[in-house]
Amino acid sequence: PDFVDFEESSASFEELAFYASAQMAVTGSEGEPIHADAARITHDFLPTLGVRPAIGRDFLAEEDQAGAEPVVLLSDGFWASRFGYEPSILGKTVTLDGIEHTVVGIMPPGFDFPFEKQLWIPAVPVHVTDYRGQHRLMVVGRLEAGVAMASAEEEMRAIAARLEEEYPESNTNRSARLEPLHETVVGDVRPALLVLLGAVGVVLLIVCVNVANLLLARGTSRAKEIAIRTALGAGRSRLVRQLLTESVMLALAGGALGVLLAYMGVDLLRAVIPAEIPRLDEVVVDGRVLGFALLVTVFTGLVFGLAPSVQGSKLDLQSSLKTGGRTSSQGSGRARLRQLLVVVEMALAVLLVVGAGLFINSFIKLQRVDSGYAARDVLVVPISLPSSRYTVSEWTKTISFFDRLMERTAALPGVESVGAGYQHPLAGGWETSFEIPGVFERPQGERPEARIRPITSEYFRTVGVPLKEGRTFTDHDDEHAPGVVIINESFARDFFPDQSPIGHRLSRGPWWPFQSEEWEIVGVVGDVKMDGLSSSTPWAMYFPHKQFPFNEMFLLVRTDGDPLTLAGAVREEIWALDPDLPVENIRSLEQIRATSVAPQRFQTVLLGIFAALALVLAAVGVYGVLSYAVAQRTGEIGVRISLGARTTDVLTLVVSQGMKLSLIGLGLGLLGALAVTRLLSSLLFGVSPTDLGTFAAVSGALVLVALAACTIPALRASRVDPVIALRSE
């Protein structure tokens, strides 16, 4: 009803449509029962997105009305995996949740909106309630030409405000928000990917600075060659072009090697990138990537070859043609430029290593978060009973199925306990509004909401959630007993700060016709991180499954060893009770926990690799400059040693020169990090973007690395034979 009001009242949109996500059991002779991700859509959903089926037709207007014949659109991938691109698929039927649907079309390859859907079916009224308070639909709209997003949002907010006044019980505090479709798809991962892009850019800059340093050093060694070219008539512009050409050719060679490595590594990248990153299957080295690589390669070759080229073309012809001309002012200018470049690359390395240090610290803290449950040795099996065969009116059939399944599973060797619940511990689930008579009462529409968790009596024992007060459920808490509920600690703390919640009653509207509207609180259990380890704990209400039956449940099995070894046996027990049930995506609770932090692990590992690479490159830069300086000052060092300089004096001379450059770069890098890392605050958990410990640890590590890079050239300088050094002069 809200959607209809928005559609009829809005003038900002050319078209409006909606979808509701669903998961359906696909059965039949084509293979084992499987689950497919589906979307219930209005007949104008695809036209709103500007998409047409590649084969067949779209839904007709009458097909999303009550009583219409069930029809379905298949994704190209589902058509391939389930039917092997069978050409005569149009007009055939697919059994979804026990109901035959006629295939009317195949969607284009690559289209899977919303979010990796495999099937699309009409949103007939039987699946879309007339109750305004459920808010299950996601609306998409195409703006009228010339209408700005801001004005459209203002209009939708005004409509929402009117509906709030007209329907306070269901629409209080419900407004409207518009978001570009692209932001919906990529918005959550954009910040992390931008950080990784920045890290790549910093590494590229450090590499380019090192190459520029090498070119400057090479220019010094080619001083006589350049002088001869100049003496033979080469102009300065001709020399710059010559040196720039060499720089670009060097960059192109490196770029070509990089593209080759990218071709080889893209499959590995797909394997390690978390599935939560959208459009993962589109990560390929295509023409756009090659064009971008060529552009970056040529640009860096020109920009970072320019300074060495200009320096190389500015020669004192007379001194360069002399044998001892390497101490000319041009050489001193190159030396200062090389030192400046070392400072820059050290500062960039500091910036990247500090960022990586913050992410590593954040990930360590995230891993140490108490999730509220014991993940070890627990098998998680998702089960969805089709509503066509397990209806609400026959709710005892649903309860009987899970009772028999848990009994059979508990008899398997190696099983310690078995429970079932709507969602596993680390999952969000649904919410419902409530009030507490005599404690917290609000009008309908202003009541708070809490997560619901229908569970069986052994659920808490199986997943290791501790009981804090009262009791857990028993088999006597069935449909014939008074309604009971268990709340979590956060719920008890916020609504019963000065008293025990045991014995108080929760009031909420029934979801099913036979349910009670009041539930007595009989227990309090520990908090569970339902929305991920980095999120706050929501209020939660646990109900006995026999009083609040759900078709979609997770079977949870605690074992005395590796839980995955029991996956096959549990699957056979499910099929023994109902051979048409899909049994897929069986995982351990530890795997689910690991998956929940996979994006953070991925960006931390990748950023750590880039930071280590930057650190190595910066050390190489310091080492290279000092090695070259030592080579240039061999005669001077020989004189010092012949006049009585000790080994420690020479070591101090060289090391102090390198450490001076490193410390200047370190200081500048820390100042830059203080400013830049504030942009990372939304991606960090439990760590300040200016965390003193991280900054101190990074500073110490960089000082040690710089000291090591300085020591090797210093040791070589201290071993100079003064006789040989002076003879070479």
Disulfide bonds with the S-S distance in Angstrom:
none
